[in-house]
């Protein structure tokens, strides 16, 4: 098994189409046509980095790390978050997703990021905590754009916010990230990551 990382747009086409198929399998309506080609799905301004767990040329799991500068409580931070985390249905429950999410956490912790923060469905909280992430109690991520916000506590969502703090400045400011509305604003393509 190999852990591969590429800027999203530089992911080899044969792997990118498999990632698109996994995403289609996980999130598209039943009966919809599977993709025959795959173009990048994230806003390039978020510097998407694709991480893939590959075995014998088959993508078992994939995710993307998105990054941007955010301002919180009057300070700037370089933040990253996980997006489009998916495992091939046929191999779920074998630890591949946890392996990949743990590797992404480690990669983010050793990068130039101050913190990692993202939302997940409430039932997945324990999964992400098992891979090194921590619940940010009462925190709502506000995505979208300032003129058209997309908060994680919108009706019909059942999300929690998880994070980890990598730089000394972010670690010291951690309490200010709890029980708050964190203005992420990743744009109109990636409303939340």
C-alpha positions as CSV (number, residue, x, y, z in Angstrom):
1,X,0.0,0.0,0.0
2,X,1.2,3.5,-0.9
3,X,0.3,6.9,0.5
4,X,0.5,9.4,-2.4
5,X,0.1,13.2,-2.3
6,X,-0.3,15.5,-5.3
7,X,-1.6,19.0,-5.8
8,X,-5.2,18.2,-6.9
9,X,-4.7,19.5,-10.5
10,X,-1.5,17.4,-10.8
11,X,-3.0,14.1,-9.7
12,X,-2.4,11.5,-12.4
13,X,-5.5,11.2,-14.6
14,X,-5.9,7.4,-13.9
15,X,-6.0,8.1,-10.1
16,X,-8.1,11.2,-10.4
17,X,-10.9,9.3,-12.3
18,X,-10.9,6.7,-9.5
19,X,-11.2,9.4,-6.9
20,X,-14.2,10.8,-8.8
21,X,-15.7,7.4,-9.0
22,X,-15.3,6.9,-5.2
23,X,-16.9,10.4,-4.6
24,X,-19.7,9.5,-7.0
25,X,-20.3,6.2,-5.2
26,X,-20.5,7.9,-1.8
27,X,-22.5,11.1,-2.6
28,X,-24.3,10.9,-5.9
29,X,-28.0,9.9,-6.2
30,X,-28.7,6.3,-7.0
31,X,-28.9,5.7,-10.7
32,X,-26.8,8.8,-11.7
33,X,-24.1,8.2,-14.3
34,X,-20.6,7.6,-13.0
35,X,-17.9,10.1,-14.1
36,X,-15.9,9.3,-17.3
37,X,-13.4,12.0,-16.6
38,X,-12.4,14.0,-13.6
39,X,-11.5,17.6,-13.4
40,X,-10.4,19.3,-10.2
41,X,-13.4,19.9,-7.9
42,X,-11.9,22.5,-5.5
43,X,-11.2,26.2,-5.7
44,X,-7.5,26.5,-6.7
45,X,-7.2,29.5,-4.4
46,X,-7.5,27.0,-1.5
47,X,-4.3,25.1,-2.7
48,X,-6.0,21.7,-2.7
49,X,-3.6,18.8,-1.9
50,X,-5.0,15.4,-2.7
51,X,-3.9,12.5,-0.5
52,X,-4.6,8.9,-1.8
53,X,-4.2,5.5,-0.2
54,X,-3.4,3.2,-3.2
55,X,-2.9,-0.5,-3.4
56,X,-1.8,-2.1,-6.6
57,X,-3.0,0.9,-8.7
58,X,-6.4,0.9,-7.0
59,X,-7.4,4.0,-4.9
60,X,-8.7,2.7,-1.6
61,X,-9.4,6.0,0.1
62,X,-8.8,9.7,-0.7
63,X,-9.2,13.1,0.8
64,X,-8.2,16.7,0.0
65,X,-6.5,19.2,2.3
66,X,-7.6,22.8,1.7
67,X,-5.8,25.8,3.2
68,X,-6.3,29.6,3.6
69,X,-5.5,32.5,5.9
70,X,-8.3,33.2,8.4
71,X,-8.7,36.0,10.9
72,X,-10.1,35.1,14.3
73,X,-10.2,37.4,17.4
74,X,-8.1,40.0,15.6
75,X,-5.3,37.6,14.6
76,X,-4.4,35.9,11.4
77,X,-3.8,32.2,11.2
78,X,-2.9,29.8,8.4
79,X,-5.7,27.2,8.6
80,X,-6.3,23.9,6.8
81,X,-9.1,21.5,6.7
82,X,-10.1,18.1,5.3
83,X,-12.5,17.8,2.5
84,X,-14.0,15.0,0.4
85,X,-12.8,12.2,2.7
86,X,-14.0,8.9,1.2
87,X,-13.2,5.2,1.3
88,X,-14.0,2.7,-1.4
89,X,-17.3,1.0,-0.3
90,X,-15.9,-2.5,-0.9
91,X,-13.0,-2.0,1.6
92,X,-14.8,0.1,4.3
93,X,-14.3,-1.0,7.9
94,X,-10.7,-2.2,7.3
95,X,-9.0,0.9,8.7
96,X,-8.0,2.5,5.4
97,X,-9.9,5.7,6.0
98,X,-8.4,6.1,9.5
99,X,-4.9,5.4,8.2
100,X,-5.4,8.2,5.6
101,X,-7.0,10.7,7.9
102,X,-4.2,10.1,10.5
103,X,-1.6,10.6,7.8
104,X,-3.3,13.8,6.8
105,X,-3.3,15.0,10.4
106,X,0.5,14.3,10.7
107,X,1.2,16.0,7.4
108,X,-0.7,19.1,8.5
109,X,0.9,19.1,11.9
110,X,4.4,19.2,10.3
111,X,3.5,21.8,7.7
112,X,3.4,25.6,8.0
113,X,-0.2,25.6,9.2
114,X,-1.2,27.1,12.5
115,X,-4.3,24.9,12.9
116,X,-6.5,22.4,11.2
117,X,-10.2,22.8,11.5
118,X,-13.2,21.3,9.7
119,X,-16.7,20.0,10.2
120,X,-17.9,16.4,10.0
121,X,-21.3,14.7,10.4
122,X,-21.9,14.1,14.2
123,X,-21.8,10.3,13.9
124,X,-18.2,10.6,12.5
125,X,-16.9,12.5,15.5
126,X,-15.3,9.4,17.1
127,X,-13.7,8.4,13.8
128,X,-11.9,11.7,13.5
129,X,-11.0,11.9,17.2
130,X,-9.4,8.4,16.7
131,X,-7.2,10.0,14.0
132,X,-5.9,12.8,16.1
133,X,-8.6,15.5,15.8
134,X,-10.4,17.1,18.8
135,X,-14.0,18.3,19.2
136,X,-14.3,22.1,19.3
137,X,-17.4,22.3,21.6
138,X,-20.0,24.8,20.5
139,X,-18.0,26.0,17.5
140,X,-19.8,26.7,14.2
141,X,-17.8,27.2,11.0
142,X,-19.2,29.9,8.8
143,X,-18.4,29.1,5.2
144,X,-19.4,30.5,1.8
145,X,-18.6,34.2,1.4
146,X,-19.4,37.2,3.7
147,X,-22.2,38.3,1.4
148,X,-23.7,34.8,1.4
149,X,-22.7,32.9,4.5
150,X,-23.0,29.1,4.8
151,X,-22.9,28.2,8.5
152,X,-22.4,24.6,9.7
153,X,-25.4,25.0,12.0
154,X,-27.9,25.6,9.2
155,X,-31.2,23.7,9.3
156,X,-30.9,20.1,8.3
157,X,-27.2,19.9,9.1
158,X,-26.0,17.8,12.0
159,X,-22.3,18.8,12.1
160,X,-19.7,19.1,14.7
161,X,-16.4,21.0,14.4
162,X,-13.1,19.3,15.0
163,X,-9.6,20.8,15.1
164,X,-6.1,20.6,16.2
165,X,-3.7,23.4,17.0
166,X,-0.1,23.1,15.6
167,X,1.7,26.4,16.1
168,X,2.4,27.9,19.6
169,X,0.3,31.0,18.7
170,X,-2.7,28.8,17.8
171,X,-2.2,26.5,20.8
172,X,-2.3,29.6,23.1
173,X,-5.4,30.9,21.4
174,X,-7.2,27.6,21.5
175,X,-9.9,28.7,24.1
176,X,-11.0,31.5,21.8
177,X,-11.8,28.9,19.1
178,X,-14.4,27.2,21.3
179,X,-18.1,28.2,21.5
180,X,-17.7,30.7,18.7
181,X,-18.7,31.3,15.1
182,X,-15.5,30.9,13.2
183,X,-15.5,32.8,9.9
184,X,-13.8,30.5,7.5
185,X,-15.3,31.8,4.2
186,X,-13.6,29.4,1.8
187,X,-15.7,30.8,-1.2
188,X,-18.6,29.7,-3.4
189,X,-17.1,26.5,-4.7
190,X,-16.0,24.9,-1.4
191,X,-18.7,26.4,0.9
192,X,-17.4,24.4,3.8
193,X,-14.4,22.1,3.8
